[in-house]
C-alpha cells in the first residue's frame, strides 16, 4: 500500500468515526447550540413525562412559518432537521394556555412584567423587528422567552405550537458567549 493510500484510508476511517460519534450523539438527544440566547455548547434533550409548564427550559422545533423563514434568512436560526429545515431553539416557557400576554415596550404576562423582555425596534444588523400584537395564549401553544437582549423569541413571533417541543433542554458542556 502506498503512502498516499494509507493516508486516505486513515482519513476515511477518521471521518467515519467522527460521523458515527455525531450520529450517536444526535440519537442520544445531544444538540449543539451556536446562538447566544443561551450558553454555547452541547445540550441534551430530556424527554418530558408531563405537560409543559411556565419556567421550563425547552428545546423546540419552530413551525415553518414566514416569521421563521425570515429568521433563517436573517441568521437568527440555522439550518437543521426540524420541519422547513430549521434548527431547534432553546427557550424558556413564559406563558401557557389561557395566559394573557401584553406587549408594550416590554412583555407582561397576566399583568406581571417579564424580566429581560424589553423590545428592540431593530436587530443587530439594523433590520426592523416587528413585535407580536399580544393576546391570550391559545390551546396547544406556548409563549417562549429568553432574557438575552438580542433573542428572537415570542415577543416577535408570538405563541408557537406545543407539538414542536422536543423535551427539556439541559446543558452538558457549555460556555457563556
C-alpha angles and dihedrals in degrees: 000000000000124000091249093053091048090051091049091048091052091048092050092048091047092049091049092051093048091046091049092050092050090048093050090048092050093049088046091057099259118145134175118233114207097168125095096228087093132008116302118247143053120347131182126221110225113198115243117235093183141039118295110262137197109275095031114135102220140182107224138178109229118229115255094251129143090260091058094042087055090047089054092049091050093048098248088121130031129220114276147147098282120107111294089026091279125147121241119260130221111223141150119246105241100172138010139188114340098003116132118235119198122190118196113136088322137016126272123187115202088343095307119116116244109228115240094013102121111144124238123213092211140018125242089277092056094252117142119261115205116207125229110257094234130232141137118325104247127224113286094021140099133201111229131206144178120189090218103116094228097045120133102221142136092302083077106026102029129223118344131208113277087218087079093064108115094185142281116324116232124181116238104171114356143154130199112248 
